[in-house]
Amino acid sequence: MTHSTATIAMALCAVIAAGLAPAMATSNDEIISENAAQACQLSLPTIDTKVSPRATGFRNDGTANVFVICGTSAPTDDNDFLGGTALWLYSTSAQDVTVNCTFVTGTVGTYVYSTASLPLPAGSDPDRIWQGFPGGAYNVTVTCTLPPKVAILRTESSYALNVGA
């Protein structure tokens, strides 16, 4: 072989080897958001019509605190939540209120619980109550004591989406 033929042969072998080598997986950090009207429900079922899903969120139009549970989701079973999970809330109350929530992740035998509180000033703009889980999360649900005149607008979670090579 001449020098140029040997160079071409080596280059051809490198191209073939590169085509056979496994590609490195790539992922994007994404956010999934769901309307609270579909993601939330009363955690203690009742026929109380003062608490219900509405176009403007899952609202407590009553005069007493209620327990509400919201589920979060990821687009596929192989996604873990990364940065955390949040509920966006707003208050139409004339008084300052505080929303207390318990976030849960994991599966049977490995549940991890974490609590968080969000003070909402009277007539405030929407704000979020957020909880992160070191090392990621799976199957996150959030149970909150929803004060009167407070609504949950939506759930929000960040996750890694595998987009291939």
C-alpha angles and dihedrals in degrees: 000000000000122000093259092047091051090049092050091048092050091048090049091051090050091052092049092047091049090052091053096046115098114256119239113252118242128202136189125214105237137179124223120198128188130190111251090228088073100028101049138059140162109285090209105044116228139155089243103138092194090082118056148128111275136174087261096051140283100315138194104209091165132095100247136064115263133194114242128183124202127190125209128207144200124211094246138018092249095063122100122198109249118182099024147270128277142186118211111217139176136189132218091181120125087222134063110260137184125219115209119198140178117212118203129191135171137046136276109318095010104064117148118200126199130174130211137174131209122197111211115196117220111285092359129166117259114287135177135240107211138188129184126197118212109238094018134283141251132203095003119195128177125207116192140180099233112205122216115283093019126120135193108224101187148329121247131191135172120221141165114255116202105225097176127237 
